[in-house]
Amino acid sequence: MVLLAPSWRALQQLINILGYCAYNIDMSCNVSKTVCMIFPPKDKRKIVAHSFPYLKLNNTELKYVSEFKYLGHIISNDGKDDNDVLREVRSLFTRANILVRRFGRCSVAIKTVLFKTFCMCFYGMELWKCYSAGVINRLKSSYTRCMKTFFAYPKYYSVTAMLFELGLPSFDTVFYNRQFKLASQLQNQNALLAQILLVCV
């Protein structure tokens, strides 16, 4: 569950309501896993304070964090996705190393299916909007490196030739397709919602 509020007092009121409702249905919130995050405004002149009192849930103080892993996606209070991209870099190398150890002797056809299944599933890639060029290039080079390692290509072999021979998409293509798919789904949902509202009216 995520609670969002424009001010400290408003968020404390939401937390109080959460605690009250949970108590009424005989539930308890795990305060050790509950954290708070402040998203400062981009315009520094609009910053009202650099520190805030602790928010409390059932008289227990909640700690403040600058980043938090929510549903597998790392959210940072600066609005940047660099840490989440780096998470995917580490995950990609882990998956690729497992494939090399377990399926390194398989045929190219089998390896291609395995690579598509385990090394092209970049979790949360569609949500990346604010990232540095250096970090995204690191993931791009990791993608190419893992592909060369798994398919036993020489280090300096042409990337274009390798992609053509294997019939696999480049990282840029994967990135674009994922973001385009999300945009199309959101557009279709907005159109459907508009039709539903029109019918209801």
N, CA and C atoms as an extended XYZ file, in Angstrom:
603
Properties=species:S:1:pos:R:3:atomname:S:1:resname:S:1:resid:I:1 pbc="F F F"
N         0.843       -1.186        0.000 N   MET     1
C         0.000        0.000        0.000 CA  MET     1
C         0.881        1.239        0.000 C   MET     1
N         0.455        2.266       -0.725 N   VAL     2
C         1.189        3.517       -0.799 CA  VAL     2
C         0.249        4.650       -0.426 C   VAL     2
N         0.695        5.508        0.476 N   LEU     3
C        -0.060        6.697        0.848 CA  LEU     3
C         0.685        7.915        0.326 C   LEU     3
N        -0.005        8.792       -0.381 N   LEU     4
C         0.598       10.002       -0.933 CA  LEU     4
C        -0.126       11.221       -0.381 C   LEU     4
N         0.629       12.237       -0.028 N   ALA     5
C         0.038       13.455        0.506 CA  ALA     5
C         0.935       14.642        0.171 C   ALA     5
N         0.346       15.834        0.042 N   PRO     6
C         1.142       17.026       -0.315 CA  PRO     6
C         1.860       17.669        0.857 C   PRO     6
N         1.566       17.241        2.093 N   SER     7
C         2.188       17.855        3.259 CA  SER     7
C         2.386       16.820        4.356 C   SER     7
N         3.227       17.187        5.337 N   TRP     8
C         3.495       16.292        6.459 CA  TRP     8
C         2.219       16.021        7.250 C   TRP     8
N         1.468       17.061        7.548 N   ARG     9
C         0.258       16.903        8.356 CA  ARG     9
C        -0.780       16.033        7.644 C   ARG     9
N        -0.924       16.228        6.329 N   ALA    10
C        -1.897       15.434        5.575 CA  ALA    10
C        -1.517       13.960        5.582 C   ALA    10
N        -0.221       13.676        5.465 N   LEU    11
C         0.220       12.287        5.475 CA  LEU    11
C         0.015       11.663        6.853 C   LEU    11
N         0.262       12.430        7.907 N   GLN    12
C         0.042       11.909        9.247 CA  GLN    12
C        -1.433       11.581        9.473 C   GLN    12
N        -2.308       12.391        8.914 N   GLN    13
C        -3.745       12.117        9.026 CA  GLN    13
C        -4.115       10.832        8.296 C   GLN    13
N        -3.525       10.615        7.124 N   LEU    14
C        -3.787        9.373        6.384 CA  LEU    14
C        -3.275        8.160        7.167 C   LEU    14
N        -2.106        8.311        7.760 N   ILE    15
C        -1.539        7.214        8.549 CA  ILE    15
C        -2.429        6.908        9.754 C   ILE    15
N        -2.965        7.948       10.370 N   ASN    16
C        -3.873        7.740       11.507 CA  ASN    16
C        -5.120        6.975       11.081 C   ASN    16
N        -5.654        7.329        9.921 N   ILE    17
C        -6.836        6.635        9.407 CA  ILE    17
C        -6.501        5.176        9.107 C   ILE    17
N        -5.323        4.952        8.517 N   LEU    18
C        -4.891        3.588        8.227 CA  LEU    18
C        -4.796        2.762        9.501 C   LEU    18
N        -4.160        3.317       10.521 N   GLY    19
C        -4.028        2.598       11.780 CA  GLY    19
C        -5.370        2.315       12.424 C   GLY    19
N        -6.278        3.267       12.362 N   TYR    20
C        -7.614        3.099       12.958 CA  TYR    20
C        -8.403        2.009       12.221 C   TYR    20
N        -8.387        2.054       10.897 N   CYS    21
C        -9.131        1.065       10.111 CA  CYS    21
C        -8.544       -0.333       10.275 C   CYS    21
N        -7.222       -0.430       10.322 N   ALA    22
C        -6.580       -1.730       10.513 CA  ALA    22
C        -6.954       -2.314       11.871 C   ALA    22
N        -6.995       -1.472       12.881 N   TYR    23
C        -7.357       -1.933       14.225 CA  TYR    23
C        -8.797       -2.451       14.260 C   TYR    23
N        -9.693       -1.781       13.546 N   ASN    24
C       -11.108       -2.170       13.552 CA  ASN    24
C       -11.359       -3.521       12.878 C   ASN    24
N       -10.493       -3.918       11.975 N   ILE    25
C       -10.666       -5.224       11.312 CA  ILE    25
C        -9.649       -6.239       11.841 C   ILE    25
N        -9.109       -5.925       13.018 N   ASP    26
C        -8.198       -6.839       13.715 CA  ASP    26
C        -6.958       -7.152       12.890 C   ASP    26
N        -6.381       -6.123       12.294 N   MET    27
C        -5.130       -6.255       11.554 CA  MET    27
C        -4.103       -5.308       12.162 C   MET    27
N        -2.857       -5.580       11.876 N   SER    28
C        -1.785       -4.707       12.358 CA  SER    28
C        -0.811       -4.424       11.225 C   SER    28
N        -0.261       -3.228       11.216 N   CYS    29
C         0.711       -2.839       10.195 CA  CYS    29
C         2.120       -3.165       10.681 C   CYS    29
N         2.922       -3.690        9.796 N   ASN    30
C         4.302       -4.023       10.126 CA  ASN    30
C         5.136       -2.740       10.054 C   ASN    30
N         5.355       -2.111       11.188 N   VAL    31
C         6.051       -0.824       11.201 CA  VAL    31
C         7.523       -0.968       10.838 C   VAL    31
N         8.085       -2.163       10.980 N   SER    32
C         9.497       -2.360       10.620 CA  SER    32
C         9.701       -2.328        9.106 C   SER    32
N         8.632       -2.558        8.351 N   LYS    33
C         8.711       -2.528        6.888 CA  LYS    33
C         8.025       -1.309        6.298 C   LYS    33
N         7.554       -0.422        7.153 N   THR    34
C         6.860        0.785        6.700 CA  THR    34
C         7.821        1.958        6.763 C   THR    34
N         8.006        2.647        5.657 N   VAL    35
C         8.950        3.761        5.600 CA  VAL    35
C         8.288        4.981        4.974 C   VAL    35
N         8.937        6.112        5.134 N   CYS    36
C         8.448        7.368        4.576 CA  CYS    36
C         9.504        7.943        3.630 C   CYS    36
N         9.033        8.624        2.599 N   MET    37
C         9.942        9.225        1.634 CA  MET    37
C         9.454       10.621        1.284 C   MET    37
N        10.375       11.560        1.261 N   ILE    38
C        10.051       12.938        0.910 CA  ILE    38
C        10.553       13.222       -0.497 C   ILE    38
N         9.666       13.725       -1.352 N   PHE    39
C        10.039       14.102       -2.713 CA  PHE    39
C        10.174       15.620       -2.768 C   PHE    39
N        11.382       16.139       -2.730 N   PRO    40
C        11.557       17.598       -2.726 CA  PRO    40
C        11.159       18.191       -4.072 C   PRO    40
N        10.654       19.417       -4.078 N   PRO    41
C        10.291       20.073       -5.351 CA  PRO    41
C        11.530       20.377       -6.181 C   PRO    41
N        11.359       20.384       -7.494 N   LYS    42
C        12.496       20.689       -8.376 CA  LYS    42
C        12.964       22.123       -8.187 C   LYS    42
N        12.014       23.022       -7.935 N   ASP    43
C        12.363       24.413       -7.667 CA  ASP    43
C        12.773       24.538       -6.197 C   ASP    43
N        14.057       24.740       -5.946 N   LYS    44
C        14.567       24.768       -4.584 CA  LYS    44
C        13.970       25.904       -3.760 C   LYS    44
N        13.447       26.928       -4.435 N   ARG    45
C        12.843       28.041       -3.702 CA  ARG    45
C        11.533       27.632       -3.031 C   ARG    45
N        10.969       26.494       -3.454 N   LYS    46
C         9.708       26.029       -2.894 CA  LYS    46
C         9.897       25.014       -1.765 C   LYS    46
N        11.143       24.727       -1.403 N   ILE    47
C        11.415       23.812       -0.295 CA  ILE    47
C        11.038       24.499        1.015 C   ILE    47
N        10.143       23.886        1.763 N   VAL    48
C         9.671       24.495        3.018 CA  VAL    48
C        10.535       24.089        4.208 C   VAL    48
N        11.186       22.937        4.124 N   ALA    49
C        12.039       22.479        5.226 CA  ALA    49
C        12.966       21.389        4.714 C   ALA    49
N        14.126       21.260        5.348 N   HIS    50
C        15.086       20.226        4.975 CA  HIS    50
C        14.966       18.985        5.856 C   HIS    50
N        14.223       19.095        6.932 N   SER    51
C        13.970       17.950        7.812 CA  SER    51
C        12.570       18.082        8.397 C   SER    51
N        11.969       16.951        8.669 N   PHE    52
C        10.610       16.923        9.196 CA  PHE    52
C        10.560       16.028       10.426 C   PHE    52
N         9.581       16.263       11.308 N   PRO    53
C         9.411       15.361       12.454 CA  PRO    53
C         9.065       13.957       11.966 C   PRO    53
N         9.321       12.981       12.806 N   TYR    54
C         8.983       11.610       12.437 CA  TYR    54
C         7.471       11.446       12.359 C   TYR    54
N         7.023       10.763       11.332 N   LEU    55
C         5.626       10.363       11.245 CA  LEU    55
C         5.434        9.138       12.126 C   LEU    55
N         4.244        8.992       12.706 N   LYS    56
C         4.011        7.894       13.638 CA  LYS    56
C         2.821        7.047       13.209 C   LYS    56
N         3.007        5.743       13.351 N   LEU    57
C         1.937        4.779       13.117 CA  LEU    57
C         1.773        3.963       14.390 C   LEU    57
N         0.631        4.080       15.018 N   ASN    58
C         0.374        3.406       16.302 CA  ASN    58
C         1.454        3.759       17.327 C   ASN    58
N         1.777        5.048       17.380 N   ASN    59
C         2.757        5.587       18.333 CA  ASN    59
C         4.182        5.095       18.090 C   ASN    59
N         4.429        4.525       16.919 N   THR    60
C         5.773        4.081       16.556 CA  THR    60
C         6.319        4.974       15.450 C   THR    60
N         7.509        5.501       15.646 N   GLU    61
C         8.108        6.391       14.663 CA  GLU    61
C         8.513        5.618       13.404 C   GLU    61
N         8.230        6.215       12.257 N   LEU    62
C         8.582        5.617       10.967 CA  LEU    62
C         9.830        6.304       10.430 C   LEU    62
N        10.750        5.510        9.928 N   LYS    63
C        12.012        6.076        9.441 CA  LYS    63
C        11.856        6.649        8.037 C   LYS    63
N        12.678        7.642        7.731 N   TYR    64
C        12.724        8.249        6.404 CA  TYR    64
C        13.811        7.566        5.575 C   TYR    64
N        13.540        7.370        4.289 N   VAL    65
C        14.508        6.768        3.383 CA  VAL    65
C        14.593        7.612        2.110 C   VAL    65
N        15.721        7.517        1.435 N   SER    66
C        15.894        8.241        0.170 CA  SER    66
C        15.551        7.374       -1.028 C   SER    66
N        15.523        6.046       -0.821 N   GLU    67
C        15.100        5.132       -1.878 CA  GLU    67
C        14.471        3.896       -1.245 C   GLU    67
N        13.613        3.251       -2.036 N   PHE    68
C        12.888        2.106       -1.506 CA  PHE    68
C        12.530        1.175       -2.661 C   PHE    68
N        12.630       -0.116       -2.423 N   LYS    69
C        12.287       -1.094       -3.448 CA  LYS    69
C        10.826       -1.477       -3.289 C   LYS    69
N        10.007       -1.070       -4.246 N   TYR    70
C         8.570       -1.309       -4.188 CA  TYR    70
C         8.140       -2.135       -5.390 C   TYR    70
N         7.605       -3.321       -5.122 N   LEU    71
C         7.194       -4.253       -6.179 CA  LEU    71
C         8.343       -4.527       -7.146 C   LEU    71
N         9.547       -4.622       -6.611 N   GLY    72
C        10.710       -4.947       -7.428 CA  GLY    72
C        11.347       -3.763       -8.114 C   GLY    72
N        10.722       -2.581       -8.024 N   HIS    73
C        11.231       -1.381       -8.698 CA  HIS    73
C        11.800       -0.427       -7.651 C   HIS    73
N        13.024        0.034       -7.851 N   ILE    74
C        13.656        0.945       -6.902 CA  ILE    74
C        13.199        2.369       -7.180 C   ILE    74
N        12.543        2.959       -6.194 N   ILE    75
C        12.057        4.333       -6.295 CA  ILE    75
C        12.987        5.229       -5.492 C   ILE    75
N        13.475        6.301       -6.112 N   SER    76
C        14.367        7.250       -5.442 CA  SER    76
C        13.647        8.577       -5.263 C   SER    76
N        13.943        9.266       -4.172 N   ASN    77
C        13.232       10.518       -3.917 CA  ASN    77
C        13.688       11.658       -4.812 C   ASN    77
N        14.780       11.454       -5.567 N   ASP    78
C        15.203       12.487       -6.523 CA  ASP    78
C        14.536       12.315       -7.882 C   ASP    78
N        13.697       11.267       -8.008 N   GLY    79
C        12.955       11.058       -9.250 CA  GLY    79
C        13.757       10.401      -10.356 C   GLY    79
N        14.991        9.990      -10.067 N   LYS    80
C        15.840        9.385      -11.093 CA  LYS    80
C        15.742        7.857      -11.045 C   LYS    80
N        15.952        7.239      -12.188 N   ASP    81
C        15.842        5.785      -12.309 CA  ASP    81
C        17.199        5.098      -12.377 C   ASP    81
N        18.284        5.821      -12.111 N   ASP    82
C        19.625        5.247      -12.251 CA  ASP    82
C        19.823        4.007      -11.381 C   ASP    82
N        19.377        4.060      -10.130 N   ASN    83
C        19.564        2.923       -9.233 CA  ASN    83
C        18.775        1.702       -9.686 C   ASN    83
N        17.616        1.935      -10.269 N   ASP    84
C        16.824        0.809      -10.753 CA  ASP    84
C        17.457        0.210      -12.007 C   ASP    84
N        18.047        1.045      -12.858 N   VAL    85
C        18.761        0.549      -14.038 CA  VAL    85
C        19.963       -0.291      -13.606 C   VAL    85
N        20.688        0.177      -12.601 N   LEU    86
C        21.841       -0.579      -12.100 CA  LEU    86
C        21.399       -1.898      -11.470 C   LEU    86
N        20.235       -1.903      -10.848 N   ARG    87
C        19.673       -3.164      -10.323 CA  ARG    87
C        19.485       -4.158      -11.452 C   ARG    87
N        19.014       -3.678      -12.584 N   GLU    88
C        18.785       -4.564      -13.719 CA  GLU    88
C        20.095       -5.017      -14.346 C   GLU    88
N        21.132       -4.193      -14.271 N   VAL    89
C        22.463       -4.609      -14.758 CA  VAL    89
C        22.943       -5.817      -13.965 C   VAL    89
N        22.852       -5.729      -12.652 N   ARG    90
C        23.289       -6.845      -11.794 CA  ARG    90
C        22.442       -8.097      -12.046 C   ARG    90
N        21.147       -7.891      -12.186 N   SER    91
C        20.248       -9.020      -12.421 CA  SER    91
C        20.523       -9.687      -13.763 C   SER    91
N        20.833       -8.878      -14.778 N   LEU    92
C        21.121       -9.421      -16.104 CA  LEU    92
C        22.354      -10.312      -16.079 C   LEU    92
N        23.415       -9.864      -15.423 N   PHE    93
C        24.630      -10.671      -15.342 CA  PHE    93
C        24.380      -11.965      -14.555 C   PHE    93
N        23.569      -11.887      -13.529 N   THR    94
C        23.253      -13.089      -12.751 CA  THR    94
C        22.533      -14.111      -13.619 C   THR    94
N        21.525      -13.663      -14.346 N   ARG    95
C        20.763      -14.577      -15.205 CA  ARG    95
C        21.635      -15.143      -16.317 C   ARG    95
N        22.466      -14.293      -16.916 N   ALA    96
C        23.323      -14.751      -18.013 CA  ALA    96
C        24.355      -15.768      -17.523 C   ALA    96
N        24.919      -15.552      -16.361 N   ASN    97
C        25.907      -16.497      -15.822 CA  ASN    97
C        25.279      -17.855      -15.537 C   ASN    97
N        24.040      -17.847      -15.068 N   ILE    98
C        23.339      -19.111      -14.833 CA  ILE    98
C        23.124      -19.852      -16.148 C   ILE    98
N        22.748      -19.114      -17.190 N   LEU    99
C        22.534      -19.741      -18.500 CA  LEU    99
C        23.832      -20.328      -19.042 C   LEU    99
N        24.926      -19.597      -18.876 N   VAL   100
C        26.215      -20.085      -19.387 CA  VAL   100
C        26.608      -21.372      -18.681 C   VAL   100
N        26.428      -21.434      -17.386 N   ARG   101
C        26.827      -22.628      -16.621 CA  ARG   101
C        25.947      -23.834      -16.939 C   ARG   101
N        24.673      -23.612      -17.100 N   ARG   102
C        23.744      -24.731      -17.243 CA  ARG   102
C        23.452      -25.120      -18.697 C   ARG   102
N        23.524      -24.148      -19.597 N   PHE   103
C        23.112      -24.435      -20.979 CA  PHE   103
C        24.163      -24.006      -22.005 C   PHE   103
N        25.415      -23.866      -21.569 N   GLY   104
C        26.462      -23.414      -22.476 CA  GLY   104
C        26.734      -24.342      -23.638 C   GLY   104
N        26.390      -25.626      -23.505 N   ARG   105
C        26.674      -26.595      -24.557 CA  ARG   105
C        25.472      -26.864      -25.468 C   ARG   105
N        24.390      -26.153      -25.251 N   CYS   106
C        23.186      -26.369      -26.066 CA  CYS   106
C        23.356      -25.780      -27.464 C   CYS   106
N        22.420      -26.118      -28.339 N   SER   107
C        22.455      -25.603      -29.700 CA  SER   107
C        22.085      -24.122      -29.715 C   SER   107
N        22.394      -23.468      -30.833 N   VAL   108
C        22.107      -22.038      -30.959 CA  VAL   108
C        20.608      -21.783      -30.885 C   VAL   108
N        19.822      -22.659      -31.467 N   ALA   109
C        18.367      -22.484      -31.458 CA  ALA   109
C        17.821      -22.488      -30.025 C   ALA   109
N        18.293      -23.432      -29.219 N   ILE   110
C        17.845      -23.511      -27.821 CA  ILE   110
C        18.352      -22.308      -27.040 C   ILE   110
N        19.606      -21.935      -27.282 N   LYS   111
C        20.164      -20.777      -26.595 CA  LYS   111
C        19.385      -19.503      -26.919 C   LYS   111
N        18.949      -19.388      -28.161 N   THR   112
C        18.199      -18.198      -28.570 CA  THR   112
C        16.893      -18.081      -27.793 C   THR   112
N        16.203      -19.204      -27.657 N   VAL   113
C        14.949      -19.205      -26.894 CA  VAL   113
C        15.214      -18.860      -25.429 C   VAL   113
N        16.266      -19.433      -24.875 N   LEU   114
C        16.606      -19.164      -23.481 CA  LEU   114
C        16.997      -17.709      -23.266 C   LEU   114
N        17.752      -17.153      -24.203 N   PHE   115
C        18.180      -15.760      -24.072 CA  PHE   115
C        16.981      -14.824      -24.136 C   PHE   115
N        16.069      -15.090      -25.060 N   LYS   116
C        14.863      -14.261      -25.166 CA  LYS   116
C        14.034      -14.330      -23.887 C   LYS   116
N        14.006      -15.511      -23.286 N   THR   117
C        13.170      -15.714      -22.105 CA  THR   117
C        13.771      -15.094      -20.852 C   THR   117
N        15.079      -15.244      -20.668 N   PHE   118
C        15.698      -14.851      -19.403 CA  PHE   118
C        16.544      -13.587      -19.457 C   PHE   118
N        16.974      -13.168      -20.628 N   CYS   119
C        17.870      -12.004      -20.708 CA  CYS   119
C        17.258      -10.801      -21.426 C   CYS   119
N        16.004      -10.925      -21.814 N   MET   120
C        15.332       -9.792      -22.445 CA  MET   120
C        14.106       -9.366      -21.644 C   MET   120
N        14.008       -9.860      -20.420 N   CYS   121
C        12.858       -9.541      -19.564 CA  CYS   121
C        13.255       -8.471      -18.550 C   CYS   121
N        13.554       -7.274      -19.020 N   PHE   122
C        14.003       -6.192      -18.142 CA  PHE   122
C        12.820       -5.665      -17.340 C   PHE   122
N        12.779       -6.017      -16.074 N   TYR   123
C        11.636       -5.697      -15.224 CA  TYR   123
C        11.536       -4.196      -14.983 C   TYR   123
N        10.379       -3.633      -15.291 N   GLY   124
C        10.134       -2.217      -15.045 CA  GLY   124
C        10.782       -1.274      -16.031 C   GLY   124
N        11.322       -1.798      -17.120 N   MET   125
C        11.992       -0.956      -18.115 CA  MET   125
C        11.061        0.135      -18.663 C   MET   125
N         9.765       -0.180      -18.775 N   GLU   126
C         8.807        0.763      -19.339 CA  GLU   126
C         8.682        2.028      -18.490 C   GLU   126
N         9.041        1.920      -17.208 N   LEU   127
C         8.862        3.034      -16.285 CA  LEU   127
C        10.049        3.985      -16.256 C   LEU   127
N        11.146        3.620      -16.916 N   TRP   128
C        12.340        4.468      -16.879 CA  TRP   128
C        12.140        5.699      -17.739 C   TRP   128
N        12.203        6.854      -17.100 N   LYS   129
C        12.030        8.119      -17.819 CA  LYS   129
C        13.153        9.109      -17.537 C   LYS   129
N        13.727        9.016      -16.347 N   CYS   130
C        14.757        9.970      -15.947 CA  CYS   130
C        16.014        9.207      -15.541 C   CYS   130
N        16.970        9.118      -16.443 N   TYR   131
C        18.188        8.354      -16.187 CA  TYR   131
C        19.350        9.016      -16.913 C   TYR   131
N        20.548        8.762      -16.430 N   SER   132
C        21.735        9.335      -17.063 CA  SER   132
C        22.168        8.460      -18.243 C   SER   132
N        22.790        9.087      -19.204 N   ALA   133
C        23.234        8.363      -20.404 CA  ALA   133
C        24.266        7.304      -20.046 C   ALA   133
N        25.137        7.602      -19.089 N   GLY   134
C        26.173        6.652      -18.712 CA  GLY   134
C        25.604        5.363      -18.132 C   GLY   134
N        24.549        5.487      -17.336 N   VAL   135
C        23.956        4.314      -16.708 CA  VAL   135
C        23.217        3.459      -17.729 C   VAL   135
N        22.463        4.079      -18.622 N   ILE   136
C        21.720        3.299      -19.614 CA  ILE   136
C        22.681        2.672      -20.619 C   ILE   136
N        23.785        3.343      -20.906 N   ASN   137
C        24.798        2.761      -21.792 CA  ASN   137
C        25.489        1.568      -21.132 C   ASN   137
N        25.590        1.614      -19.818 N   ARG   138
C        26.172        0.479      -19.093 CA  ARG   138
C        25.286       -0.755      -19.225 C   ARG   138
N        23.972       -0.548      -19.128 N   LEU   139
C        23.052       -1.672      -19.310 CA  LEU   139
C        23.091       -2.164      -20.755 C   LEU   139
N        23.192       -1.235      -21.679 N   LYS   140
C        23.258       -1.599      -23.102 CA  LYS   140
C        24.493       -2.448      -23.393 C   LYS   140
N        25.639       -2.042      -22.871 N   SER   141
C        26.866       -2.808      -23.092 CA  SER   141
C        26.816       -4.143      -22.360 C   SER   141
N        26.150       -4.185      -21.214 N   SER   142
C        26.002       -5.443      -20.470 CA  SER   142
C        25.158       -6.431      -21.262 C   SER   142
N        24.133       -5.928      -21.909 N   TYR   143
C        23.268       -6.759      -22.755 CA  TYR   143
C        24.081       -7.411      -23.877 C   TYR   143
N        24.900       -6.596      -24.540 N   THR   144
C        25.740       -7.103      -25.625 CA  THR   144
C        26.795       -8.082      -25.100 C   THR   144
N        27.388       -7.745      -23.980 N   ARG   145
C        28.423       -8.601      -23.402 CA  ARG   145
C        27.866       -9.962      -23.003 C   ARG   145
N        26.690       -9.964      -22.388 N   CYS   146
C        26.065      -11.227      -21.984 CA  CYS   146
C        25.716      -12.073      -23.201 C   CYS   146
N        25.273      -11.424      -24.255 N   MET   147
C        24.935      -12.149      -25.479 CA  MET   147
C        26.182      -12.792      -26.082 C   MET   147
N        27.275      -12.054      -26.147 N   LYS   148
C        28.508      -12.600      -26.700 CA  LYS   148
C        29.036      -13.753      -25.853 C   LYS   148
N        28.930      -13.604      -24.540 N   THR   149
C        29.421      -14.661      -23.650 CA  THR   149
C        28.591      -15.925      -23.791 C   THR   149
N        27.277      -15.783      -23.811 N   PHE   150
C        26.390      -16.949      -23.866 CA  PHE   150
C        26.511      -17.685      -25.192 C   PHE   150
N        26.646      -16.931      -26.285 N   PHE   151
C        26.724      -17.553      -27.606 CA  PHE   151
C        28.164      -17.764      -28.068 C   PHE   151
N        29.113      -17.523      -27.160 N   ALA   152
C        30.536      -17.789      -27.407 CA  ALA   152
C        31.082      -17.016      -28.614 C   ALA   152
N        30.740      -15.740      -28.696 N   TYR   153
C        31.301      -14.874      -29.738 CA  TYR   153
C        32.576      -14.218      -29.219 C   TYR   153
N        33.525      -13.921      -30.105 N   PRO   154
C        34.734      -13.210      -29.680 CA  PRO   154
C        34.387      -11.829      -29.119 C   PRO   154
N        35.244      -11.314      -28.263 N   LYS   155
C        34.982      -10.058      -27.568 CA  LYS   155
C        34.766       -8.897      -28.527 C   LYS   155
N        35.562       -8.817      -29.590 N   TYR   156
C        35.495       -7.676      -30.506 CA  TYR   156
C        34.725       -8.001      -31.784 C   TYR   156
N        33.905       -9.018      -31.742 N   TYR   157
C        33.083       -9.373      -32.903 CA  TYR   157
C        32.032       -8.287      -33.134 C   TYR   157
N        31.688       -8.055      -34.387 N   SER   158
C        30.725       -7.019      -34.735 CA  SER   158
C        29.369       -7.298      -34.080 C   SER   158
N        28.857       -6.319      -33.374 N   VAL   159
C        27.562       -6.469      -32.706 CA  VAL   159
C        26.444       -6.579      -33.736 C   VAL   159
N        26.523       -5.774      -34.788 N   THR   160
C        25.498       -5.808      -35.837 CA  THR   160
C        25.453       -7.173      -36.510 C   THR   160
N        26.629       -7.716      -36.811 N   ALA   161
C        26.684       -9.034      -37.449 CA  ALA   161
C        26.152      -10.110      -36.511 C   ALA   161
N        26.475      -10.013      -35.233 N   MET   162
C        25.998      -10.998      -34.265 CA  MET   162
C        24.471      -10.970      -34.162 C   MET   162
N        23.901       -9.778      -34.066 N   LEU   163
C        22.452       -9.659      -33.968 CA  LEU   163
C        21.768      -10.207      -35.216 C   LEU   163
N        22.368       -9.943      -36.370 N   PHE   164
C        21.797      -10.438      -37.626 CA  PHE   164
C        21.854      -11.964      -37.681 C   PHE   164
N        22.971      -12.539      -37.270 N   GLU   165
C        23.132      -13.996      -37.317 CA  GLU   165
C        22.186      -14.710      -36.339 C   GLU   165
N        21.988      -14.121      -35.184 N   LEU   166
C        21.148      -14.758      -34.168 CA  LEU   166
C        19.670      -14.409      -34.319 C   LEU   166
N        19.386      -13.342      -35.056 N   GLY   167
C        17.997      -12.922      -35.202 CA  GLY   167
C        17.437      -12.308      -33.927 C   GLY   167
N        18.322      -11.689      -33.133 N   LEU   168
C        17.907      -11.080      -31.879 CA  LEU   168
C        17.896       -9.558      -32.014 C   LEU   168
N        17.025       -8.878      -31.285 N   PRO   169
C        16.961       -7.416      -31.367 CA  PRO   169
C        18.071       -6.756      -30.568 C   PRO   169
N        18.408       -5.540      -30.949 N   SER   170
C        19.375       -4.765      -30.182 CA  SER   170
C        18.722       -4.265      -28.895 C   SER   170
N        19.532       -3.787      -27.984 N   PHE   171
C        18.989       -3.259      -26.735 CA  PHE   171
C        18.081       -2.070      -26.999 C   PHE   171
N        18.481       -1.200      -27.916 N   ASP   172
C        17.655       -0.028      -28.235 CA  ASP   172
C        16.281       -0.444      -28.740 C   ASP   172
N        16.234       -1.503      -29.537 N   THR   173
C        14.959       -1.991      -30.065 CA  THR   173
C        14.078       -2.533      -28.942 C   THR   173
N        14.686       -3.305      -28.040 N   VAL   174
C        13.934       -3.842      -26.900 CA  VAL   174
C        13.382       -2.708      -26.049 C   VAL   174
N        14.206       -1.717      -25.787 N   PHE   175
C        13.813       -0.574      -24.959 CA  PHE   175
C        12.650        0.185      -25.604 C   PHE   175
N        12.790        0.472      -26.883 N   TYR   176
C        11.747        1.227      -27.589 CA  TYR   176
C        10.431        0.441      -27.632 C   TYR   176
N        10.517       -0.839      -27.945 N   ASN   177
C         9.296       -1.652      -28.058 CA  ASN   177
C         8.551       -1.730      -26.730 C   ASN   177
N         9.287       -1.851      -25.620 N   ARG   178
C         8.639       -1.949      -24.312 CA  ARG   178
C         7.927       -0.643      -23.965 C   ARG   178
N         8.569        0.479      -24.236 N   GLN   179
C         7.952        1.761      -23.916 CA  GLN   179
C         6.779        2.060      -24.846 C   GLN   179
N         6.917        1.675      -26.103 N   PHE   180
C         5.823        1.882      -27.054 CA  PHE   180
C         4.608        1.032      -26.685 C   PHE   180
N         4.858       -0.193      -26.238 N   LYS   181
C         3.770       -1.083      -25.836 CA  LYS   181
C         3.011       -0.517      -24.641 C   LYS   181
N         3.747        0.006      -23.665 N   LEU   182
C         3.092        0.590      -22.499 CA  LEU   182
C         2.269        1.814      -22.892 C   LEU   182
N         2.843        2.664      -23.746 N   ALA   183
C         2.122        3.860      -24.184 CA  ALA   183
C         0.840        3.486      -24.932 C   ALA   183
N         0.914        2.444      -25.767 N   SER   184
C        -0.264        1.998      -26.516 CA  SER   184
C        -1.333        1.448      -25.574 C   SER   184
N        -0.908        0.680      -24.564 N   GLN   185
C        -1.871        0.131      -23.606 CA  GLN   185
C        -2.557        1.236      -22.823 C   GLN   185
N        -1.799        2.228      -22.398 N   LEU   186
C        -2.388        3.341      -21.659 CA  LEU   186
C        -3.349        4.132      -22.533 C   LEU   186
N        -2.987        4.311      -23.796 N   GLN   187
C        -3.854        5.039      -24.719 CA  GLN   187
C        -5.163        4.287      -24.942 C   GLN   187
N        -5.071        2.963      -25.099 N   ASN   188
C        -6.278        2.156      -25.292 CA  ASN   188
C        -7.160        2.175      -24.048 C   ASN   188
N        -6.528        2.127      -22.872 N   GLN   189
C        -7.306        2.163      -21.628 CA  GLN   189
C        -7.993        3.502      -21.446 C   GLN   189
N        -7.308        4.593      -21.816 N   ASN   190
C        -7.924        5.921      -21.710 CA  ASN   190
C        -9.115        6.044      -22.655 C   ASN   190
N        -8.952        5.471      -23.863 N   ALA   191
C       -10.057        5.518      -24.825 CA  ALA   191
C       -11.242        4.709      -24.320 C   ALA   191
N       -10.970        3.531      -23.733 N   LEU   192
C       -12.041        2.691      -23.197 CA  LEU   192
C       -12.734        3.389      -22.027 C   LEU   192
N       -11.939        4.025      -21.163 N   LEU   193
C       -12.502        4.725      -20.016 CA  LEU   193
C       -13.398        5.879      -20.487 C   LEU   193
N       -12.961        6.591      -21.525 N   ALA   194
C       -13.754        7.697      -22.068 CA  ALA   194
C       -15.102        7.194      -22.598 C   ALA   194
N       -15.089        6.051      -23.268 N   GLN   195
C       -16.327        5.470      -23.795 CA  GLN   195
C       -17.259        5.058      -22.659 C   GLN   195
N       -16.692        4.466      -21.600 N   ILE   196
C       -17.501        4.059      -20.450 CA  ILE   196
C       -18.155        5.278      -19.791 C   ILE   196
N       -17.371        6.343      -19.624 N   LEU   197
C       -17.904        7.559      -19.017 CA  LEU   197
C       -18.988        8.166      -19.898 C   LEU   197
N       -18.814        8.101      -21.210 N   LEU   198
C       -19.803        8.646      -22.139 CA  LEU   198
C       -21.110        7.876      -22.042 C   LEU   198
N       -21.006        6.545      -21.922 N   VAL   199
C       -22.196        5.713      -21.799 CA  VAL   199
C       -22.906        5.998      -20.480 C   VAL   199
N       -22.123        6.170      -19.416 N   CYS   200
C       -22.725        6.419      -18.092 CA  CYS   200
C       -23.447        7.768      -18.054 C   CYS   200
N       -22.869        8.763      -18.757 N   VAL   201
C       -23.500       10.076      -18.780 CA  VAL   201
C       -24.802       10.015      -19.583 C   VAL   201
